[in-house]
Amino acid sequence: MAEERIRFMGTGGEWLVGRITRPSDGAPHAWALFAHCFTCSKSIAAATRISRALAERGFGVLRFDFTGIGESAGDFADTNFSSNIEDLLAAADWMRSEARAPRLLVGHSLGGTAALEAAARIEECVAVATIGAPARADHVEKLFGPDRESIMQDGEATVDLGGRPFNIKRQFIEDLRKHDMPRSLRKLRRAMLVMHSPQDEVVAIDNASELFSHALHPKSFVSLDGANHLLTGTADSRYVAEVVAAWASRYLPEEDVSTAAAPQDAPQEEGRIFAHTGMGAFRTELQVAGHALIADEPVSLGGDGAGPGPYDLLGAALAACTSMTLQMYLARKKWPAEAIDVTVRHDRIHAADCADCGTREGKVDRFRREVHVTGALDEAQRARLHEIADMCPVHRTLESRVQIETVTAHSPAPAGPTNGD
């Protein structure tokens, strides 16, 4: 699978950082949004394993750090359950702006409870799956133990959660108590899958029963027998992903499911490169010879720096072609080379400063290429390799006359009203 780091603006104005995981052999047939457990992060083993296993089954997945957690900005002490829900909605908004609106929400522990609340407010979402989720948000208060009294009396206290200190304020507990999960579940109107371990010592199995009883159909329950709350077992995480993928496919729109096998079954048109850019920033999805890549512009130019820029990719093509051409020549000659390193830099110079350019006006693009071949080669051999480098096909293409034909593809106009409408 392919992964990339992304960031988006949360509703509180902080930058939230996430990771996109997608199939490596084509576009996802559906997108999922993953909510991590309380005080965990997007990098916890369960979140990572489940996201990657879902990608193996054709899903694209966004997992991210809630405000004040992991790489995301903000102060955890100022967050609460409501802000977690808002973070999920902000993530869904970003996915929508990138033509990746989530059809499926998956939440672990309190992240599952937040996903249930958020799902009803995400129009494209058709299904939500919870893993070890508490039936009521205020279940988290139990984790604070005797510190709960200090929080309520003094306004805040430092609480040890999983061996790490967290500053918890009174507003956090007050916010937990105002959420009516039974009422939210009755209004969910989404397919729901509850997954829970009977051996869960953090969130008891009774929570699964309560969630299930309040929700309307369609709803399903799967026991994670033998698993612990954090799903530290690799097999448990993969099992969760397998079940969620199979269950969700029943509720995905037919066109989503039907495209699942398209990238694998349809032959790739040789020489065809596909680029898709949403209406957000510059980040562009590329499909190249069956491989998924990301192009972007640096932050200094208004992008997110999620991938190389167009000229970076052009320079990379020259570097790769040079290295491959030299490798083939060295192998054929059986010269004692060990490795080839090629560095390419791109800039623009005044044509007047270029002795070999065909014009003396304006600016011209310049690629500066440095080639280093490791091995016991003599000067004559190295001189010959210098000549061979100039023979790489991409080098010749860049220096030759190139014809580019552009055809505008028209999307069908939306159907207008018919008589009688």
C-alpha positions in Angstrom: 0.0 0.0 0.0 0.9 3.7 -0.3 1.0 6.2 2.5 1.4 9.9 2.8 1.4 12.5 5.5 -1.3 15.2 5.2 -2.5 18.1 7.4 -5.7 20.0 7.5 -7.2 22.9 9.5 -9.3 21.9 12.5 -12.4 23.8 13.5 -10.4 25.4 16.4 -7.9 26.8 13.9 -5.1 24.4 14.7 -3.3 22.2 12.1 -4.2 18.6 12.5 -1.8 16.0 11.1 -2.9 12.7 9.6 -1.8 9.8 7.4 -3.5 8.6 4.2 -3.2 4.9 3.5 -4.4 3.6 0.1 -4.1 0.5 -2.1 -0.8 0.5 -4.1 -2.4 -1.0 -7.1 -5.1 1.5 -7.9 -7.6 4.0 -6.7 -9.6 3.0 -3.5 -13.2 1.8 -4.1 -14.3 3.7 -1.0 -12.8 6.0 1.7 -12.8 5.4 5.4 -12.1 7.8 8.4 -10.5 6.3 11.5 -10.8 7.7 15.0 -8.1 6.7 17.5 -8.7 5.8 21.1 -8.6 8.3 24.0 -5.1 9.8 24.6 -3.7 7.5 21.9 -2.6 8.7 18.5 -2.8 7.8 14.8 0.4 5.9 15.2 -0.8 3.4 17.8 -0.3 -0.1 16.5 -4.0 -1.0 16.2 -4.8 2.2 14.1 -1.8 1.6 11.8 -2.5 -2.1 11.3 -6.2 -1.7 10.7 -5.7 1.1 8.3 -3.1 -0.9 6.3 -5.3 -4.0 6.3 -8.3 -2.1 5.0 -6.1 -0.7 2.3 -5.2 -4.2 1.3 -8.9 -4.7 0.8 -9.4 -1.8 -1.5 -10.2 1.0 1.0 -8.4 4.4 1.3 -8.1 5.4 5.0 -7.4 8.6 6.8 -6.3 8.4 10.4 -5.2 11.5 12.2 -4.3 12.9 15.6 -7.0 14.7 17.5 -6.2 18.3 18.6 -3.4 18.3 21.2 -2.4 14.7 20.5 0.7 13.4 18.6 1.7 15.7 15.8 -1.4 17.8 15.8 -1.3 21.3 17.2 -3.3 22.6 20.1 -3.5 22.1 23.9 -5.0 18.8 25.0 -6.2 20.5 28.2 -8.6 22.7 26.1 -10.1 19.8 24.2 -13.1 17.6 25.1 -15.4 15.0 23.6 -17.2 17.7 21.6 -14.0 18.9 20.1 -13.1 15.3 19.1 -16.4 15.2 17.2 -15.7 18.5 15.5 -12.2 17.2 14.6 -13.8 14.3 12.8 -16.1 16.6 11.0 -13.2 18.8 9.9 -11.4 15.7 8.7 -14.5 14.7 6.7 -14.7 18.2 5.2 -11.1 18.0 4.1 -11.6 14.5 2.6 -14.7 15.9 0.8 -12.7 18.8 -0.6 -10.2 16.3 -2.1 -13.0 14.1 -3.6 -12.5 11.5 -0.9 -15.6 11.9 1.2 -15.7 9.0 3.8 -18.3 6.4 3.3 -17.2 4.5 6.4 -16.2 5.6 9.9 -14.2 3.4 12.2 -13.6 4.3 15.8 -11.6 2.7 18.5 -12.6 3.1 22.2 -13.8 6.7 22.8 -13.0 7.3 19.2 -15.7 4.9 18.4 -18.2 6.8 20.5 -17.2 10.0 18.8 -17.5 8.3 15.4 -21.1 7.4 16.2 -21.9 11.0 17.0 -20.1 12.4 13.9 -21.5 9.8 11.4 -25.0 11.3 11.5 -23.5 14.6 10.5 -21.5 13.3 7.5 -23.9 13.0 4.6 -21.8 10.6 2.6 -21.3 8.2 5.5 -23.3 5.0 5.1 -21.8 2.8 7.8 -19.9 3.2 11.2 -17.9 0.5 13.0 -16.9 0.7 16.7 -14.1 -1.2 18.4 -14.3 -1.5 22.2 -16.3 1.7 22.4 -18.0 2.9 25.7 -21.8 3.3 25.4 -21.7 6.7 27.1 -19.1 9.4 26.8 -18.9 9.9 30.6 -17.5 6.4 31.0 -14.1 8.0 30.6 -14.5 9.6 34.0 -13.8 6.3 35.6 -10.2 6.5 34.2 -9.6 9.6 36.3 -10.1 7.7 39.6 -9.7 9.7 42.8 -8.5 12.7 40.7 -12.0 13.3 39.5 -12.9 15.1 42.8 -9.9 17.4 42.5 -10.8 18.2 38.9 -14.3 19.2 39.8 -13.3 21.1 43.0 -10.1 22.8 41.8 -11.0 23.2 38.1 -8.2 21.0 36.8 -5.7 18.3 37.8 -2.9 16.3 36.3 -4.0 12.7 35.7 -1.9 9.7 34.9 -3.3 7.9 31.9 -1.4 4.9 30.6 1.8 6.1 32.3 1.6 9.6 30.8 0.5 12.8 32.6 -2.5 14.7 31.1 -4.0 18.0 32.4 -7.7 17.5 32.7 -10.0 20.4 33.2 -13.5 20.6 34.7 -14.9 21.5 31.3 -13.8 18.1 30.0 -16.0 16.2 32.5 -18.9 18.7 32.1 -18.8 18.2 28.4 -18.8 14.4 28.7 -21.9 14.5 30.8 -24.0 16.5 28.4 -23.9 14.0 25.6 -27.0 11.7 25.4 -25.7 8.7 23.5 -29.0 6.7 23.6 -30.7 9.6 21.8 -27.9 10.0 19.3 -28.0 6.3 18.5 -31.7 6.4 17.8 -31.0 9.3 15.3 -28.0 7.6 13.7 -29.7 6.3 10.6 -26.5 4.5 9.5 -25.6 0.9 9.4 -23.7 0.1 12.7 -21.2 -2.6 13.6 -20.2 -3.1 17.2 -17.0 -5.1 17.9 -16.0 -5.8 21.4 -13.9 -8.3 23.4 -15.6 -10.1 26.3 -12.2 -9.9 28.0 -11.9 -6.1 27.7 -10.8 -4.8 31.1 -11.0 -1.1 30.2 -14.4 -0.9 28.6 -16.6 -3.8 29.8 -18.6 -5.9 27.3 -21.8 -4.5 28.8 -21.1 -1.3 26.9 -21.5 -3.2 23.6 -24.8 -4.6 24.7 -26.0 -1.1 25.6 -24.9 0.4 22.3 -26.6 -2.4 20.4 -29.8 -2.1 22.3 -30.3 1.6 21.6 -29.4 1.6 17.9 -31.9 0.9 15.2 -31.4 -1.7 12.4 -29.3 -2.4 10.4 -26.9 -3.2 13.2 -24.5 -6.1 13.8 -22.3 -7.3 16.7 -19.0 -9.3 16.4 -17.2 -10.6 19.5 -13.4 -10.1 19.6 -12.9 -13.1 21.9 -9.4 -13.1 23.4 -8.4 -9.6 22.4 -7.4 -6.9 24.8 -8.7 -3.3 24.7 -5.8 -1.9 22.7 -5.8 -4.8 20.2 -2.1 -5.3 20.7 -2.2 -8.6 18.9 -1.5 -8.3 15.2 -4.0 -11.1 14.4 -6.7 -9.2 16.2 -6.2 -6.0 14.3 -6.2 -7.9 10.9 -9.4 -9.8 11.9 -11.1 -6.5 12.7 -10.1 -5.1 9.3 -11.3 -8.2 7.5 -14.7 -8.2 9.2 -15.2 -4.4 8.8 -14.3 -4.6 5.1 -16.7 -7.5 4.4 -19.5 -6.0 6.5 -19.2 -2.5 5.0 -19.3 -3.7 1.4 -23.0 -4.6 1.9 -23.8 -0.9 2.5 -21.5 0.8 0.1 -23.2 2.2 -3.0 -23.1 -0.2 -5.9 -20.8 2.0 -8.0 -18.3 2.1 -5.2 -18.2 -1.7 -4.9 -18.2 -2.3 -8.6 -15.0 -0.3 -9.0 -13.1 -2.3 -6.4 -11.6 -4.6 -8.9 -11.2 -2.2 -11.8 -7.6 -1.2 -11.2 -6.5 -4.8 -11.0 -8.7 -6.3 -13.8 -8.5 -3.5 -16.4 -5.3 -3.6 -18.4 -3.2 -0.5 -17.9 -2.9 1.6 -21.1 0.8 1.8 -21.8 2.2 5.3 -21.5 -1.0 6.6 -19.9 -0.5 8.8 -16.8 -3.6 10.0 -14.9 -3.6 13.0 -12.5 -6.5 14.1 -10.2 -6.5 17.4 -8.3 -9.3 18.4 -6.0 -10.4 21.9 -5.3 -8.4 22.2 -2.1 -4.7 22.9 -2.4 -2.3 21.6 -5.0 -2.0 18.0 -3.9 -2.5 15.8 -6.9 -3.0 12.0 -7.1 -1.1 10.3 -9.9 -1.7 6.9 -11.4 1.5 5.9 -13.2 2.0 2.4 -14.6 -0.2 0.9 -11.9 1.5 2.8 -9.1 -0.1 5.5 -6.9 2.0 8.7 -6.4 1.4 12.1 -4.9 2.5 15.4 -6.4 2.3 18.7 -4.5 3.9 22.1 -4.1 6.0 23.2 -1.1 4.4 25.1 1.7 6.2 28.2 0.6 4.2 28.1 -2.7 0.9 27.5 -1.1 1.0 23.7 -1.1 1.2 21.2 1.8 4.5 19.6 0.8 2.8 16.2 0.6 4.9 15.1 -2.4 7.4 16.3 -5.0 6.5 19.1 -7.3 6.2 18.8 -11.1 9.7 19.9 -11.8 10.9 17.6 -9.0 9.3 14.7 -10.9 10.8 15.9 -14.1 14.3 16.0 -12.5 13.6 12.6 -11.0 12.8 11.2 -14.4 16.1 12.4 -15.7 18.0 11.1 -12.7 16.4 7.7 -12.9 16.8 7.4 -16.7 20.5 8.3 -16.4 21.1 5.8 -13.7 19.3 3.0 -15.5 21.1 3.7 -18.8 24.5 3.6 -17.1 23.6 0.4 -15.3 22.7 -1.3 -18.5 25.9 -0.2 -20.2 28.1 -1.2 -17.2 26.4 -4.6 -17.0 26.9 -5.2 -20.7 30.6 -4.2 -20.5 31.1 -6.1 -17.2 33.0 -3.2 -15.8 33.7 -3.3 -12.1 31.1 -0.9 -10.8 29.3 -1.2 -7.5 26.7 1.6 -7.5 25.5 4.6 -9.4 24.4 7.9 -7.8 22.9 10.7 -9.8 22.0 14.1 -8.5 19.9 16.5 -10.6 19.1 20.2 -9.8 16.8 22.4 -11.8 16.9 26.2 -12.1 16.3 28.9 -14.7 19.1 31.0 -16.1 19.3 34.0 -18.5 19.7 32.8 -22.1 22.5 35.3 -22.5 24.5 33.3 -20.0 24.1 30.0 -21.9 26.7 29.3 -24.5 24.9 26.4 -26.1 21.3 27.6 -26.1 19.5 28.4 -29.4 18.3 31.8 -28.1 19.9 34.8 -26.4 16.7 36.2 -25.1 14.6 35.5 -21.9 15.4 32.6 -19.6 15.9 28.9 -20.2 15.5 25.9 -18.0 18.8 24.2 -16.8 19.2 20.8 -15.3 22.5 20.3 -13.6 23.3 16.6 -13.3 26.1 15.1 -11.2 27.0 11.4 -11.8 29.1 9.4 -9.4 29.9 5.7 -10.2 31.5 3.7 -7.4 34.0 1.2 -8.6 37.6 0.6 -9.8 37.2 2.3 -13.1 40.0 4.0 -15.0 39.8 7.5 -16.5 38.9 6.3 -20.0 36.0 4.2 -18.7 34.7 7.2 -16.7 35.0 9.4 -19.8 32.9 6.9 -21.8 30.2 6.8 -19.0 30.0 10.6 -19.2 29.1 10.2 -22.9 26.6 7.4 -22.2 24.8 9.5 -19.6 24.0 12.0 -22.4 22.4 9.2 -24.4 19.6 8.4 -21.8 16.2 8.6 -23.5 14.8 11.2 -21.1 17.9 13.4 -21.7 17.3 13.2 -25.5 13.6 14.0 -25.0 14.3 17.1 -23.0 16.8 18.4 -25.6 14.6 17.5 -28.6 11.6 19.2 -30.1 8.5 17.9 -28.3 4.9 18.0 -29.5 2.1 18.2 -26.9 -1.5 17.7 -27.9 -4.2 18.8 -25.6 -7.8 17.5 -25.9 -10.6 18.9 -23.7 -12.8 16.1 -22.3 -16.3 17.4 -21.7 -18.3 16.1 -18.8 -22.0 15.6 -19.5 -24.1 18.5 -18.4 -26.5 17.8 -15.5 -30.0 16.8 -16.7 -32.5 19.7 -16.6 -36.0 19.4 -15.3 -38.5 17.4 -17.5 -42.0 18.5 -18.3 -44.2 18.2 -15.3 -41.3 18.7 -12.7 
